[in-house]
Amino acid sequence: MARWQPNASERLVVAALELFEERGYENTTVIDIAERAGLTKSTFFRHFPDKREVLCGGGTMAGLLVEGIVAAPAEATPLEAVAHALETVGKEAFPPDRREFSARRQAVIAASPELRERDALKGLGLTASMIDALKRRGVPDLISRVAAELGALALTIAYERWSDTTNDDEFSDLTWRALREVRAASGSC
């Protein structure tokens, strides 16, 4: 098997998505994924702890959110710092050529209760990462929580819209729009 070939992680993700679409999540094994990618089971486990993580894994998104909040201008309000983080995520994690893949990924996740649960847990982790980053900026706990929750909701809305293959908007534009809508809606409650 060609373990030495580049992009093993990406190959495993693509193989998993294809197999989950063809057979369903429950009917696909780690060995199936590794074989489809032309890799070994041990290579799979070097990249992912289990098959749930192959579509939901990695700490990249949390790292980008934290990086964006930390890099926000010192005078930025908590919500502006979160907006800066969402823009960072948009530039790094959601290039236009990933839109179709993301739509397919969302369909696979929607079809599996186990993957929906994992995706929800990942969302909670992203929110916690934003809360911690805001607290490190000296933002009080409650304000950190509210800003992070609003940011997480905006991120979810933007991702759903961006994953729609009929939508041509850039991810960063969608996050700004979603954040404005979430902020306006929170004032109406």
TADA-V90961 format. One record per helix or strand of 2 or more residues. SS is the DSSP state (hx for helix, st for strand). FROM is the first residue (numbers start at 1). LEN is the number of residues. If there is no record, write none. Layout:
((SS	FROM	LEN) (SS	FROM	LEN))
This chain:
((hx	8	16) (hx	30	8) (hx	41	7) (hx	53	4) (hx	60	12) (hx	78	16) (hx	96	15) (hx	113	24) (hx	141	23) (hx	171	18))
